[in-house]
Amino acid sequence: MAEELLSVSSINTHYGQSHVLFDVSLSVDRGGIVALVGRNGAGKTTTLRSIMCLTPVTSGTITMNDEEIQGLQPHAVRKRGISWVPEGRRVFGDLTVEENLRLAAHTGEGDKRAGFEEIYDRFPRLDERRTQKAGTMSGGEQQMLAIARGLLGPETDLLLLDEPSEGLAPQIVEDVKDIIRDLNDDGVTILLVEQNAEMALDLADLAYVLETGEVVHDAPASELLSDRSAMETYLGVK
Amino acid sequence: MVDATTLIRATLLGLQLGMTLALVAAGLTLIFGMLDVINFAHGALYMLGAYFGVTVATELGSFWLALVIAPLLVAVVGGAIEILSLRPLYGRNPLYHILLTFGIAIMTQGLVVEIWGAQSLRIQVPDALSGTLTYGSLSYPVYWMFVLAVSTVLIGAIWLAISRSDIGIIIRASAHDTEMVDALGFDVSRVFTGVVVFGAALAGVAGVLLGASRSVNPGMGFGVIIQAFVIVVIGGLGSFRGAVFSALLIGLVTAYGALIAPSLTDLFMFALMAVVLIIKPSGLFGATEAA
């Protein structure tokens, strides 16, 4: 039995008066890739934001390494090994690539240089563009920077990836997939939110389907991918 | 027409005015950039700097001690304002902050009148800085040169720190996207307090510097806040570079404007703001993409 890294148990989340997540539960095992798929507005992003404590849950528990984290501040969640790569990447556009990375590395401990070189080895495109303003880079490059930024600083055990393929050309999506696979091979557990269900299911071991704020289906990713009727019912993919 | 001496004098005056206003506007724009708070109490902090300066200079008999101690005291007040009153209101409608800080400004003014009285006071300029520099037909007070030098060095140092240091990166990143900075592992609430404390200290320095060349009175806080707002709006809300650049611009426009039509200097300032807002609504250095 694999070791459970993250456990989300019956969480409810509200944005002001509107109830967005209903009793959502999911589990991510250490070393795995779990996909969270569903239509637009199903609550995928909110689930990640709730895990990160950016949009606090109103009830339910979230544990990371058996420690409850709901109710913490986002920076404290980061220090517990969870890193968030948001939808739309949200790199600091006015800062250079190097400054974006320095910022992220700043909260970590120990020798930051070593971490930097490792990141530049992993992302040679960023190495070439160290002094370029992040806002002037292409979408794919910004996505790589956003992921790289998520790996620096405190040790990253779990990476929350929100729509990493959004707005990218098919070839670049392949590059992003390779990066996600490589990271996972190196021991980073991944919770992947994707509109592009096929891409996500191709990468993931396990998948949860969200619909209007509820988990309506969960299955091994390959099973869901080959289940034509489920794909069509839940995701509108034919 | 205007002769060269008058022009040089006006330029020096304009730069001095600009640099001291930059000290006030820098805090205002950094606080807005990071906290999304329009701090109406910033002028009151500037005024407190001047009054603390008066008291320290009188009690301890040293302008120099006043220049160091008064801003530190203002910094403490700034920290208290952030922790006790601003912090509980983060994330609310910005109107709350405007009302809150406006209220703090009025209360501070009342307190100042209660403690120091309504009459104008002045900080004694030390002997070493009194007197006048003369160069040909140009004469200029030594103290005014000192004010220009101190504020320029301070602004220069902050400029360097913001563009080079890790703290500067955090400040620029937070001005762009506070939530993301939090998610990367920074306790932004501590950064917030730090920025308010620092901005308050800068306003305090400006208060002491100008408290010795102008009068120290209970209306000075509201006088400076209007100018500082215009500067921050012209420079682009949240941009430090923009604030410095536009403070110099306002300083020079005011100084040159005084040569042409002394009674219309405020008009020049607001006209400049109107022109900038029409051409570039986000301000000269304002982010074009909304953060």
Chai-1 contact restraints between the chains, C-beta under 6 A:
chainA,res_idxA,chainB,res_idxB,connection_type,confidence,min_distance_angstrom,max_distance_angstrom,comment,restraint_id
A,M52,B,A183,contact,1.0,0.0,6.0,A-B,restraint_1
A,P74,B,D182,contact,1.0,0.0,6.0,A-B,restraint_2
A,P74,B,A183,contact,1.0,0.0,6.0,A-B,restraint_3
A,H75,B,D182,contact,1.0,0.0,6.0,A-B,restraint_4
A,H75,B,G185,contact,1.0,0.0,6.0,A-B,restraint_5
A,H75,B,F186,contact,1.0,0.0,6.0,A-B,restraint_6
A,H75,B,D187,contact,1.0,0.0,6.0,A-B,restraint_7
A,R78,B,G185,contact,1.0,0.0,6.0,A-B,restraint_8
A,K79,B,G185,contact,1.0,0.0,6.0,A-B,restraint_9
A,W84,B,A183,contact,1.0,0.0,6.0,A-B,restraint_10
A,R90,B,D177,contact,1.0,0.0,6.0,A-B,restraint_11
A,R90,B,M180,contact,1.0,0.0,6.0,A-B,restraint_12
A,F92,B,A173,contact,1.0,0.0,6.0,A-B,restraint_13
A,F92,B,H176,contact,1.0,0.0,6.0,A-B,restraint_14
A,E99,B,I169,contact,1.0,0.0,6.0,A-B,restraint_15
A,R102,B,I169,contact,1.0,0.0,6.0,A-B,restraint_16
A,L103,B,I169,contact,1.0,0.0,6.0,A-B,restraint_17
A,L103,B,A173,contact,1.0,0.0,6.0,A-B,restraint_18
A,A104,B,L184,contact,1.0,0.0,6.0,A-B,restraint_19
A,H106,B,D166,contact,1.0,0.0,6.0,A-B,restraint_20
A,T107,B,G185,contact,1.0,0.0,6.0,A-B,restraint_21
A,G153,B,G185,contact,1.0,0.0,6.0,A-B,restraint_22
A,P154,B,G185,contact,1.0,0.0,6.0,A-B,restraint_23
